[in-house]
């Protein structure tokens, strides 16, 4: 929802950044110095505070991209949600 963010705010088009979660998290922290997580979030056993995108940009099934893994149905491709937000349903305890 930020008017001054674009792809290059987080991504360097000249570098291979796939899987570099710590680098992406450093970019998040450069604008969000005060990381205020709720006590519930802090208590999550699987919380990874070095990977902001894991919680704030979870993977979702693409509505447009699907692959044919079997003859009966198409399987959606899992992609990173680029709507940066708080997703309580993705971050709840099992």
C-alpha positions as CSV (number, residue, x, y, z in Angstrom):
1,X,0.0,0.0,0.0
2,X,3.1,2.2,0.0
3,X,3.2,4.8,-2.7
4,X,7.0,4.8,-2.8
5,X,7.6,1.0,-3.0
6,X,8.3,-0.8,-6.2
7,X,10.0,-4.1,-7.2
8,X,13.5,-2.6,-6.8
9,X,12.8,-1.6,-3.2
10,X,13.2,-5.3,-2.2
11,X,14.7,-6.9,-5.3
12,X,18.0,-6.2,-7.1
13,X,17.4,-7.1,-10.8
14,X,21.1,-7.7,-11.3
15,X,21.6,-10.3,-8.5
16,X,20.4,-13.9,-8.0
17,X,18.6,-13.4,-4.7
18,X,16.4,-16.6,-4.5
19,X,16.6,-18.1,-1.0
20,X,18.5,-15.2,0.5
21,X,16.0,-14.7,3.3
22,X,18.3,-12.8,5.6
23,X,19.1,-10.2,2.9
24,X,15.4,-9.7,2.3
25,X,14.7,-9.4,6.0
26,X,17.5,-6.7,6.3
27,X,15.6,-4.7,3.6
28,X,12.4,-5.0,5.7
29,X,14.2,-3.9,8.9
30,X,15.8,-0.9,7.1
31,X,12.3,0.6,7.1
32,X,10.8,-1.2,10.1
33,X,13.4,-0.8,12.9
34,X,10.9,-1.4,15.6
35,X,9.7,-5.0,15.2
36,X,6.7,-5.2,17.4
37,X,5.5,-8.8,17.5
38,X,2.6,-9.9,19.7
39,X,3.3,-12.2,22.6
40,X,1.4,-14.9,20.7
41,X,3.7,-14.5,17.7
42,X,6.8,-14.5,19.9
43,X,5.7,-17.8,21.5
44,X,5.3,-19.7,18.1
45,X,7.7,-22.6,18.1
46,X,8.4,-22.3,14.3
47,X,8.7,-18.5,14.3
48,X,11.8,-17.5,12.2
49,X,12.7,-13.9,12.9
50,X,15.4,-13.9,10.3
51,X,12.8,-14.5,7.5
52,X,10.2,-11.7,7.6
53,X,8.6,-12.9,4.3
54,X,7.7,-16.3,5.8
55,X,5.0,-14.6,7.9
56,X,4.3,-11.3,6.2
57,X,4.4,-12.7,2.6
58,X,3.2,-16.3,2.8
59,X,3.0,-18.7,-0.1
60,X,-0.4,-19.0,-1.7
61,X,-1.9,-21.0,-4.6
62,X,-1.8,-18.9,-7.8
63,X,-5.2,-18.4,-9.4
64,X,-3.6,-18.0,-12.9
65,X,-0.7,-20.5,-13.0
66,X,-1.4,-24.2,-12.8
67,X,0.5,-27.3,-13.9
68,X,-0.6,-30.6,-15.1
69,X,0.7,-33.2,-12.6
70,X,-1.9,-35.8,-13.4
71,X,-4.5,-36.4,-16.1
72,X,-7.5,-35.5,-13.9
73,X,-6.8,-32.0,-12.5
74,X,-4.5,-29.0,-12.7
75,X,-2.5,-28.2,-9.6
76,X,-2.0,-24.5,-8.7
77,X,1.6,-23.2,-8.5
78,X,2.5,-21.9,-5.1
79,X,3.8,-18.3,-5.3
80,X,5.0,-15.8,-2.7
81,X,2.1,-13.4,-1.8
82,X,3.5,-9.9,-2.5
83,X,0.8,-8.1,-0.5
84,X,2.9,-7.5,2.6
85,X,0.6,-7.7,5.6
86,X,-0.1,-9.6,8.9
87,X,-1.7,-13.0,8.2
88,X,-3.0,-14.4,11.5
89,X,-4.4,-17.5,9.8
90,X,-1.0,-18.4,8.4
91,X,0.8,-17.9,11.7
92,X,-1.4,-19.8,14.1
93,X,-0.4,-22.7,16.1
94,X,-1.6,-26.1,14.8
